Amino acid sequence: MDMRVAVIGAGSWGTTVAHLCAHNAPTVIHSRREDVAAAINADHENPRYLAGYTLHPDLRASTDLGEVVRDADVLVMGVPSSGFRDTLNDVREHLRPWVPVISLAKGLEPGSRKRMTELVEEELPGHPVGVLTGPNLAKEILAGSAAAAVVAFADLSIAESLQPVFASQLFRVYSSTDVIGCELGGALKNVIALAAGMADGLETGDNTRAAVITRGLAELTRLGVAMGGEPATFSGLAGMGDLLATCMSPQSRNRHVGERLGRGESIEQIIEEMDQVAEGVKSAPIVVEIAHELGVYMPIAEQMRACVQEGRSANSAYVGLVASPANREIDPD
């Protein structure tokens, strides 16, 4: 494939996506760290986030943003939501016109509460923008396990043209035009994953975890549809699929935070000891603000907001959820 891919952000998922792309097209990844870039080039490994996993030998890395971006035919943004806008500003002077931009971030911008594709539209006007999302745990993909994702653009032809960039025999990529729904599914499920992890930390059992995940799906679907997403999207890879993986896997950063909260640790201590971002911690207050404004009932998200923002204990959150009213399980059309 002649299409040249630039990936910004050498965290675990950005590196994994770059590895996938390198199978299909010339790919360069940007890292802010000299040691990480050197290790990717010399040893085909990212020792900081993915030690022990071999990357595609043709994947190149650089700390020079201009070198990575200027010849790109596709730009993949693999940076956290908190630094997304600043990175777009840095990229702007190097990016050629009309190059599609794909977001990997699963969060909302603090302050503005905007989705990452909205930030691209503001900072890089004229560039087609979409998302790649789904139940994708980096280490499992690098280990060769089968997985699936969805690439979403408002223009279906763009989504379909980019499917082969990411796809492999074991990584199946579907297309969608529901950018809003796909993006919100990834952002909202992180808040529910905090609750699922908390249930595990409290050792409440599988019944409780199943109930949290199921009712969490109902919450994120209600809010996602109210914000403009399509209902069916939240039953697919970007919704239920991503939610299940994030709520159940020990590799999930958001579940990890929730589990430690369930064991009685403080949010400050947990975050200080982590070397990667758990987007759900920052997203929970934003999600609850939006839900209040739109009149959407989200009791799980509300309890998670209280835990990460006010220091509410896991036991108190659990009691609050049990005490919340139970109405009709499925809202009538």
N, C-alpha and C positions, 0 to 999 in steps of 0.2 A: 504494500500500500504506500502511495506517494505522500499521503497526508502526514504532516509533521506535528507532533503533539508536545506541548509544554505543560508540565504539572508544577504548580506552585504549592510548596508545603511538603516536607519530607517526614511527616509524622507516620504513624503506622498505616493509616488508610491511604493517604496520599502516595506513599511509597508502593503500596500494594496495587493501586490503580495504575501507577506508572509501570510497574512490572507487567501487568496485564496488557497495557498498550504496547509495550516494547515487543510483544510477540507479533504484533500486526503492523506497526508503523515506527519510524524513527522517533524516539522519545527522549526528552531531556527533563530532568526534575531539578527544581531549585531548592537548595537547602541554605539556611542562614549559617549553618555550622560547617566550618572547614573540615573537621574530622569526619562528619557524616558524609559529605560529598566525596572525600578522598576514599572512604571505605567502600562506598557504592561503586566508584570507578575502578578501584584496585582489587577489591575482594568480593564484589557483587553481594554486598550485605549492608544492612542498616543496623549497626551494633547498638545504637541507642534505643530503638524501639522494637526491632525485629531480629534480635540476636539469634543466630542459629538457622535462619531461613535464607536460602539462596535466591537471589534475584536474577532476572534475565541478564545474560552477559552483555547484551547490546544496550541496556539502559545506561544512559550517561547522566552525571550530576554536575552541578555548578553552583557556586555561590554568587555568580554574576547574573543578576536579574535580567539585564538587557540581553545577554548572550542566550539565555533560556527562552525569552519571549519573542525576540524580534523576527524570527523566521517561522513562528508557529502558525499552523493552519487551524489548530484547535487549542484553546486555553482551558486547562482544568484547574479549578481553584480548590485546593485541599487545605485551607487554613481555617482556624476556628472563627466563629461568628464575631467574637469581640474584636478581632483584628482584620476582619474581612474588608471593610471599607478602606482602611489605611493601605492595605495591600493593593487594592484596585487603583488607588491613587498612584502608587509606585509603579504599577504596571502600565498605566495609561500611555506614557511617553514612548514606550517600546512596542506597543501592540499595533499591528497593521489593521486597517479598516475592515469591518464586516466579519472578522474572525469570530466564530461561535465561542461562547464562554459557558462552561459547565461547572456548576457548584456541587461540591461534595459535602458541604457543611450542613449539619442538622441542628440548627438553632435559629434564634431570632436576635436581631441586633439590640443590645441594651440601649435604652433611651428612645430610639425611634420606633422600636418594636417591629421593624420591617424584616421581611424575608430576604434571603441573600440575593435572589434573582431581582428583587426590587432595587437593591443596592447597585447591582450591575447596570440596570437600566438607568439609574441616576448618574453613576460615575463613568460608565462606558456606553453612552447612548449610540445607537446604531448597530450594536453588536447583538446578534441573536443569542438568547440566553436560555439555559435549561438546567436540569438537575440529573444526576445519576444517584440512585438511591435503592435501598432494599435491605434484606436481611443478610448483611455481609460482614462477617468477622474476619479481620485481616489474616490472622495466623492460620485459620482453617483453609482459606483460599490459597495461601502460599504453600500449605502442606499438601495441596492437590485435591481437596474435597470439592465436590460439586456444589455450586451455588447459583443464584439467579438475582438479577437486578432489573431495574427499569430506567430507561433514559427518556426524559420528558422535555419536549419543546412545544410551544404553541403551534408551530409549523411541523406537521407530522413528517414531511419529507426530510427535514433536517434531522429529526430524531432517528428516522430509518437510515439515513446516510451515515450516522455516527454509531449505530449498533455494531458494525463490524470492527470498529476501532477498539472496543472494550471486550468483545465476545471471544470466547475460546470454547474448546470442546467441553470443558467442565464449568465454564462461566457463561450461563445463558442470559442474554440481554433482551428484554422486551421493550416495546416502544409505547409512548403515551403522549397525549396532548394536554393532559391535566397537570400543568406545572404547579399550580397552587396546591392541589391535593397531594401530589407526590412530595412536595417540599414540606408541607405542614405535617404529613404523616411522620416524616423523619424527625421533625422538631418536637412534636407533641409526645411521641412515644417515649422520649427520654425522661419526661416527668413521671410517666407511669412506671418506668423501670426503677425509679427511686423507690416507689411504693412496693414493687415486687421484691426488690432487694431487702427492704425493711422487713417485709413479712418473713423472709428467710432468716434475717438476723434475729428476729423475735422467736424463731422456731415455731411458727404457727401452723405449719404443715402445708401439704400440697393442695388441700381443699381451699385454703385461704389464698394461696398464690393463684390458683385457677380463677377464683372469684375476682381478685384484683386485676388480673390480665383481661378478663372478659368485660368487667365493668369499665376498666380503663379504655378498652377499645370503643365502648359506647360513648365515653366522654370525649375522646379525641375525634371521633366521627361527628358528634354533634357540633363541636367547635369548628372542625375543619370544613364542614358543609356551610356553617354560618359565615365562614370567612371566604367562601367562594369555591371550595373544592367539590368534586363530584363524589356522591355517596359510594359508588362502586370502587373507587380508588382505595378507600380505607379497608376494603375487604381483600385487597391484593397485596402484592409484595411490598409496596411503599407504606402500607398500613398494618394489617394484621401480621404479615410476614416479618417486617422489621420489629414490630412490637414483641412478637414471640421470641425472636433471637435475642433481643436486648434484655428482656425480662428474665430469661432462663440461663443465659450463658455466664459462666464464671469470668469470661473474657470481657464482659460488658463493664465499662467504666461507671456508667450510671447505676447499674445494679450493684456494683461494688460499693459505691458511696452509700446507697440505701441500706445495704447489709451492715455496714459499719455503724450507721446511725441506729439501726436496730439493736446493735450490741452496746449502745450507750455512749459511743464516741461523739465528740462535738464536730460540727461541720467544719470549723476552722482547722482543727487538727487533721481531719481527713484530707482537706484540700491542700494543706501545707505539705503533706507527705506524697502527693500525687505528682507525677511528671507529665501528665497529659490532662486535657480538659474534659470534664464531665459536663456536657452542655445542659443537662437537665437542671443543674443547680442554678444556673443563670436564667434558664428559660421559665422555671416555675413561677416566679413573681410576674413575669411578663404575660404568661398564659392566663393566669388568674385575672389580671387587669383586663385583658381583652374579653375574657369570658363574662366578667361583670358588666362590661359595656354592652355586650351583645345579648345579655340575658340568658346565658348558657349555664346550666347547672353542672358543676364539676367538683364534687366533693373530694375526690382523691387528689386532684391537683391542688385544691385549697389546703388540704392537710400537708402536702409536700411543701407548699409555699411557706406555711407556718414553721415547718421543721428547718428549712434552709435559711429563712429570713429572720425568724423570731426565736429560734432555738427551742421550739416545742419538742418534747421528748417523743420517741417512737411509740412508747406506751400510750401517751396522751393522744397521738394521732390515730392509733389503732382504735382506741375507745371512741374517738370522734367519728370514725368511719362506721363502726358498728351501730352507733346511735343515730346515724343519719337516716332519714325516712326512706322506705322502700316503696316505690310506686309501680306502675306498669313497667315490665322489663323492656318491652319493645314498644316504642311510640307508634301510634297508628298514623297512617299516611294522611 
